[in-house]
Structure formats: structure tokens, C-alpha cells
């Protein structure tokens, strides 16, 4: 039996305003062919299918067309769990219909842990794997708020809540194995931030809980799980050095900081009670590159890229000493009539000249909500000892608003 693990598609995501639907379509087409070639039995998508909780029609079309194509293949089942970017209600809406296609969707936790435990059967109707399909665990799912809590109290509650949830799910899975009288693998999913996990600049990975809390360790996953398919972090990696607990990473670079990463999907094969995991490289569907340096360095690299005659998107950061006020114009002339497109130019020297080298002008696109609030605290001379408490309260408000929006859907 073969299980293919992928996550963090972020369908609908743009890069500096540039739509990427051709890349998403190319990846999904490649994934279909890979599933056929590798004779995959089960596809697991560990969250963040969409980039927003209200995906547009084109992103939805890509998703549903893909599921229809999978249903027509030899792949027996698809498991889809929600990530923190996804709307649980949106994913769950066609749940009953998709089950007819052997697509099993878990958008949110319920009062019964058994709702997340799915027994998948092969073409002969025999049980072949138990999947503990755990979606992103929202704050309200795993802890109760009490007055006077400290940051340490909240962190402990979050970690305890996540651990208890996986213990409850594992208990149901063990019971299923006894009932089925079958020695079959148990697969778990998760959409969370593991302690020590690697991220990259510009990847859009959000902290999942208030105050950057609840970075979990491998110990929260019970031993009954033969493989844990994780989502949320975009860099492929193991958790705690365990080869059976891993992130597949995003299949496309979500920002220029990921441009040099080799994107993969994970293929776990179970045979005679043994498991082997290999990573399958994902092709590059749109080349990205970061250029940093003075004008001579940037010019030299652009000339080399032009000779390659490839469609390349660039992010250029000028780090030279000289102030070049017409840098954008020069760069546009360099790339004119070529396959190179510059999506963003960072020219801090010209900003320093205009603003007196004491304040660098930034747009809201350059800042997160957290960074904007931090700037407000500094601008109003809020004492440092008060800033941490105010920041925590602010993040709680943002988290509450996000969850209210999802509930309203």
C-alpha cells in the first residue's frame, strides 16, 4: 500500500499581485500523473488547501476538477483536512457528496473524536488503513479561557489540549484495530507548528496561537501512529529526527525566500509490516530568483539570466552605497524584450535619502498586523514592560475576530 502526503497548496495565492493559477494547474496535473505512475492508494492533503477562507471561483474550480480526476484514477481514497488558512464550513459543505467519490473531508473537530477516525478499504472491501484525520486545532477547540491567566498558563493549556486530542483519537484507532481484527497501519494528520521547525522569509507561515505558543514536540503523537502527515510549515522536514513524523512542505515556493528549495511530496509505502518513506521532487513550474547586490552585481546576473531565455520572476534588492533614484527604470530597460519579469524592487538607499535616514517609508503590504501594532506602541512611547501584555491582548482580539468570521460562514 502506498500513501502520498502533500500539504499547503494555498490555491489562489498571489505573489506581489501576480496570479499563479497556471502554476497551481501545472502542479495538480503533475500530481495526478505521479499518483498514477506510483500507483498510489491513498492521497493525504494535510491542510491549507486554499490560501484564504473565501477562495475565489477559479481556485475552487482547480480543487474540484482535481478531485474528479482523482476519482477517475486507481487511487482508492483521498483524505483532506483543514488548515489554519481554510474555512472549516466551506470545506465541509460538500462533504457528503465528496464521500461518494471516496474523498473524505474533515474541516473541524466535533464533540466525538471518532468522527476523525476513518477506516479506508481497498478495492475488495477489505480494511487497509486507519486514518486519524486531525485538522487544524483552533484555540477554542482545545482550551477554555479563564480570567487572570498568564502566558505560561495559556501555553500549558494549549499543549495539554493538543496532546489530549491526539490521545483521544489514538484510543479510538486502537479500538478500531481490535474490532477489525486487522493488523493495518494507522496514519495521523496534523496542521501545527512543531518545535524547532524551519521556516523561510516571506513564506506567509503564520503563528497558530496567541503569543507564538504551542510549538509541539514529537512526543505528543502516540506510538500507535505508523506515519504522521503534517502541514503548515513550507519546508520539507522531519520532526525530532523521526522519519515517520514529517512535513511534506508546500509544493510551490510561496515567496522568493523559498526560491532555492527543492519542493517535494512524500511517498510512504507499507509492505509486510515495514514502512519506507521517500520524497518525490516536484518540478519547478515558474522559476523565481532573488538578486541582491550593487548595480554591477545585479546587472551581471540579469545578463546571465537573459541568455538562458527562461521565464523568470525576480525580486531585486539593491545594497550598493550609491543612491540610484531611477533604479526601477534602469532595471526595466535591462529586462525589456526578455523573458524576465521583475515583481519587486527594494531600494532602501533612495528611501533613506528621501526620509533623512531616520525613517524608512513602508506600505501596509510590507507589514503584518502584529508589526503595525508594534510600531504604534513605539510611536506612542508605551513602556517596554507594558508592551508584551498589550501585544498578547491584541493578538487575542485578532484571533477572536478570525474565528468569529469563520463561524459566521
C-alpha positions in Angstrom: 0.0 0.0 0.0 1.2 3.5 -0.9 0.2 6.8 0.7 1.2 10.1 -0.9 1.4 13.0 1.6 1.2 16.6 0.5 0.0 19.9 2.1 -0.1 23.7 1.9 -1.2 24.1 -1.7 -2.5 27.6 -0.9 -4.7 27.6 -4.1 -5.4 31.2 -5.1 -2.3 32.7 -3.6 -0.7 35.6 -5.5 2.9 36.8 -5.4 3.2 40.5 -5.3 -0.1 40.8 -7.1 0.8 38.3 -9.8 -1.7 35.4 -10.2 -0.3 31.9 -10.2 -3.1 29.8 -11.5 -1.0 28.3 -14.3 1.5 27.1 -11.6 -1.3 25.6 -9.5 -2.8 23.9 -12.5 0.6 22.5 -13.6 1.3 21.1 -10.1 -2.1 19.4 -9.8 -1.7 17.9 -13.3 1.8 16.7 -12.3 0.3 15.3 -9.1 -2.3 13.3 -10.9 0.4 11.8 -13.2 2.6 11.0 -10.2 -0.3 9.2 -8.4 -0.9 7.1 -11.5 2.8 6.4 -12.0 3.5 5.5 -8.4 0.2 3.5 -8.1 -0.8 5.5 -5.0 -3.6 4.0 -3.0 -4.3 7.0 -0.6 -3.7 10.7 -1.1 -3.4 12.8 2.1 -3.7 16.6 2.0 -2.7 18.0 5.4 -4.3 21.4 5.3 -4.1 24.8 3.7 -5.7 23.7 0.5 -6.7 27.3 -0.1 -4.9 30.5 0.7 -7.9 32.2 2.2 -11.2 31.1 3.9 -13.1 32.6 1.0 -11.4 31.2 -2.2 -12.5 32.6 -5.5 -14.2 30.6 -8.2 -11.0 29.8 -10.1 -9.3 28.3 -7.0 -12.4 26.3 -6.3 -12.5 25.0 -9.9 -9.0 23.8 -9.6 -9.8 21.9 -6.4 -12.9 20.2 -7.6 -11.6 19.4 -11.0 -8.6 17.7 -9.3 -10.8 15.7 -7.1 -12.9 14.5 -10.0 -9.7 13.4 -11.8 -8.5 11.6 -8.8 -11.9 9.8 -8.5 -11.4 8.5 -12.1 -7.9 7.2 -11.3 -6.8 4.0 -9.5 -6.3 5.9 -6.2 -8.8 4.4 -3.8 -9.2 7.3 -1.3 -8.4 11.0 -0.7 -8.1 12.5 2.8 -8.5 16.3 3.1 -8.1 18.1 6.4 -8.5 21.8 7.0 -5.5 24.1 7.8 -5.5 27.4 9.5 -6.0 29.2 6.2 -9.0 27.1 5.3 -12.7 27.7 6.2 -13.9 24.5 8.0 -17.5 25.2 7.0 -16.5 25.8 3.3 -14.5 22.5 3.2 -17.3 20.6 4.9 -20.1 21.9 2.8 -19.8 19.2 0.0 -18.6 16.5 2.5 -21.5 14.1 1.8 -21.2 14.5 -1.9 -17.5 14.0 -2.0 -17.7 10.8 0.1 -19.4 9.2 -2.9 -16.1 9.8 -4.7 -14.1 8.4 -1.7 -12.9 11.8 -0.8 -13.1 12.2 3.0 -13.1 15.8 4.3 -12.6 16.8 7.9 -12.9 20.6 8.3 -13.1 20.9 12.1 -13.2 18.8 15.2 -16.6 17.7 16.7 -17.6 16.5 20.2 -16.9 12.9 19.1 -13.3 12.0 18.4 -14.5 9.0 16.4 -15.6 11.4 13.7 -12.0 12.0 12.8 -11.1 8.3 12.6 -11.7 6.8 9.2 -11.3 3.2 8.1 -10.3 3.0 4.5 -11.0 -0.1 2.5 -9.3 -1.5 -0.7 -11.0 -2.5 -3.9 -12.1 -5.8 -2.4 -13.8 -4.1 0.5 -11.1 -5.2 3.0 -9.7 -2.6 5.6 -6.3 -1.4 4.5 -5.5 1.6 6.7 -7.0 3.6 9.6 -6.6 7.4 9.2 -6.8 9.7 12.2 -7.8 12.8 10.2 -7.0 15.6 12.6 -7.5 19.1 11.1 -6.0 22.4 12.4 -7.0 22.6 16.1 -8.3 26.1 16.8 -7.7 27.7 20.1 -11.4 27.3 21.1 -11.2 23.6 20.3 -8.5 22.7 22.8 -8.7 25.2 25.8 -11.0 27.3 27.9 -10.2 30.8 28.7 -10.0 31.9 32.3 -9.5 35.3 33.9 -6.1 36.1 35.1 -4.2 33.5 33.0 -0.5 34.1 32.4 1.2 33.4 29.2 2.7 30.3 30.7 -0.8 29.1 31.8 -2.1 29.5 28.2 0.8 27.7 26.7 0.4 24.8 29.1 -3.3 24.6 28.3 -2.7 24.7 24.6 -0.1 22.0 24.7 -2.2 19.8 27.0 -5.2 20.3 24.8 -3.4 19.2 21.7 -1.8 16.2 23.4 -5.2 15.1 24.9 -6.8 15.4 21.5 -4.3 13.1 19.9 -4.5 10.7 22.8 -8.3 10.5 22.4 -8.0 10.0 18.7 -5.3 7.3 19.2 -7.6 5.5 21.7 -10.4 5.3 19.1 -7.9 4.0 16.5 -6.7 1.2 18.8 -10.3 0.2 19.4 -10.9 0.0 15.7 -7.9 -2.3 15.2 -9.4 -4.6 17.8 -12.8 -4.6 16.3 -11.5 -5.1 12.8 -9.0 -7.8 13.9 -6.7 -6.5 11.3 -3.0 -5.5 11.7 -3.2 -2.5 9.4 -1.3 0.8 9.5 -2.6 3.8 11.4 -2.0 7.2 9.8 -2.5 10.5 11.5 -2.6 14.1 10.2 -1.9 17.4 11.8 -1.7 21.1 10.9 0.5 22.6 13.5 3.9 24.1 14.3 6.5 21.7 15.6 9.2 22.8 18.0 12.4 23.6 16.1 10.6 23.7 12.8 12.2 25.6 10.0 10.6 28.5 8.1 11.8 30.9 5.5 11.4 34.6 4.8 8.3 35.6 3.0 6.6 32.2 3.2 3.5 33.5 4.8 3.5 30.9 7.6 1.5 32.3 10.5 1.9 31.7 14.2 -1.1 29.5 15.0 -1.8 30.6 18.6 -1.6 33.8 20.5 1.9 34.7 21.6 3.7 32.2 19.4 2.7 29.5 21.8 2.2 25.7 21.4 5.1 24.6 19.3 4.6 20.9 19.8 7.2 18.2 20.1 7.1 14.7 18.6 6.1 13.3 22.0 2.5 14.4 21.6 2.0 11.7 18.9 1.1 8.3 20.4 3.0 5.2 19.4 0.0 3.7 17.6 0.6 6.1 14.7 2.8 4.5 12.0 3.0 7.7 10.0 2.1 11.3 10.8 1.4 13.6 7.8 1.9 17.2 8.9 1.1 20.5 7.2 1.7 24.2 8.0 5.5 24.6 7.6 6.5 25.0 4.0 10.0 23.4 4.2 10.1 19.6 3.9 11.4 18.3 7.2 11.3 15.6 9.9 10.0 16.3 13.4 12.5 15.5 16.1 14.5 13.4 13.7 11.7 10.8 13.4 11.3 9.7 9.8 7.6 8.8 10.3 6.7 12.2 11.5 7.2 14.8 8.8 6.2 17.9 6.9 5.9 17.5 3.2 6.2 21.2 2.8 4.4 23.4 0.2 4.6 22.1 -3.5 5.2 25.6 -4.8 7.5 28.3 -3.4 5.2 30.7 -1.5 7.7 33.5 -1.6 11.1 34.4 -3.0 12.7 33.1 0.2 11.8 29.6 -0.9 13.1 30.0 -4.5 16.0 27.7 -4.0 14.2 25.0 -2.1 13.6 21.6 -3.7 9.9 21.1 -3.2 8.7 17.5 -2.7 5.7 15.3 -1.9 6.2 12.3 0.5 5.5 8.8 -0.5 5.1 6.2 2.3 5.0 2.5 1.3 3.8 -0.2 3.7 4.8 -3.8 2.9 5.0 -6.9 5.2 4.7 -4.7 8.3 7.6 -2.4 7.2 7.4 1.2 6.1 9.6 3.1 3.8 9.3 6.8 3.0 10.8 8.6 0.1 10.4 12.1 -1.2 9.4 12.8 -4.8 10.8 16.0 -6.2 8.2 18.5 -7.6 9.3 20.2 -10.8 9.7 24.0 -11.0 6.7 25.4 -12.8 7.7 29.0 -12.5 11.3 30.0 -11.8 11.9 32.6 -9.1 15.1 34.2 -8.1 16.3 36.8 -5.6 19.0 39.2 -6.7 21.0 41.2 -4.1 23.9 43.5 -4.5 25.2 46.7 -6.0 24.2 47.7 -9.5 27.1 46.0 -11.2 26.3 42.7 -9.5 22.6 42.9 -10.3 23.4 43.9 -13.9 25.8 41.0 -14.4 23.3 38.4 -13.1 20.5 39.8 -15.2 22.6 39.5 -18.4 23.3 35.8 -17.5 19.6 35.1 -16.9 18.7 36.8 -20.2 21.0 34.3 -22.1 19.1 31.4 -20.6 15.9 32.6 -22.3 13.7 31.3 -19.5 10.6 32.8 -18.0 11.9 34.1 -14.6 10.3 36.3 -11.9 12.8 38.4 -9.9 12.9 40.1 -6.6 15.7 42.7 -6.6 17.3 44.2 -3.5 19.8 47.0 -4.2 22.5 47.1 -1.5 25.0 49.4 -3.1 26.4 52.6 -1.5 25.4 55.0 -4.2 21.9 56.4 -4.3 20.2 55.5 -7.6 16.9 57.3 -7.9 16.0 55.8 -11.3 16.8 52.2 -10.3 13.4 50.8 -11.5 13.8 52.5 -14.8 17.2 51.0 -15.4 16.1 47.6 -14.4 13.1 47.8 -16.8 15.4 48.7 -19.6 17.7 45.8 -18.8 14.9 43.3 -18.9 13.0 44.8 -21.8 12.1 42.3 -24.6 13.3 39.4 -22.4 11.6 36.6 -20.6 12.5 38.2 -17.3 9.9 39.9 -15.2 10.8 41.9 -12.0 8.0 41.6 -9.5 9.6 43.7 -6.7 12.4 46.1 -6.3 13.8 47.1 -2.8 15.9 50.2 -2.9 16.5 51.2 0.7 19.1 53.8 -0.2 16.6 56.1 -2.0 14.2 55.8 0.9 17.0 56.9 3.3 17.8 59.9 1.1 14.2 61.0 0.9 13.3 60.4 4.6 16.6 61.6 6.2 17.9 58.2 7.0 15.9 58.0 10.2 12.6 56.7 8.9 12.1 54.3 6.1 8.7 54.6 4.4 6.7 51.4 4.2 3.3 50.4 3.0 0.9 48.2 4.8 1.7 45.4 2.3 5.2 45.4 3.8 4.0 44.8 7.3 1.9 42.2 9.2 -0.9 43.2 11.6 1.5 42.4 14.5 4.2 44.7 13.1 1.8 47.6 12.7 0.7 47.3 16.3 4.3 47.1 17.4 5.0 50.4 15.5 2.0 52.0 17.2 3.3 51.0 20.7 6.7 52.5 19.9 5.3 55.7 18.3 3.2 56.4 21.5 6.1 55.7 23.8 4.4 52.8 25.6 6.7 51.5 28.3 8.5 48.3 27.3 7.2 46.4 30.4 3.6 47.0 29.2 4.2 46.2 25.5 4.2 42.4 26.0 0.9 42.4 27.8 -0.7 44.7 25.2 0.7 42.7 22.3 -0.8 39.5 23.8 -4.2 41.1 24.3 -4.1 42.5 20.7 -3.3 39.0 19.2 -6.1 37.5 21.2 -8.5 40.1 19.7 -7.3 39.3 16.2 -7.6 35.6 16.8 -11.1 36.0 18.2 -12.1 38.1 15.1 -10.7 35.5 12.7 -12.6 32.7 14.5 -15.9 34.7 14.6 -15.6 35.3 10.8 -15.2 31.6 10.2 -18.2 30.8 12.5 -20.3 33.4 10.6 -19.7 31.5 7.4 
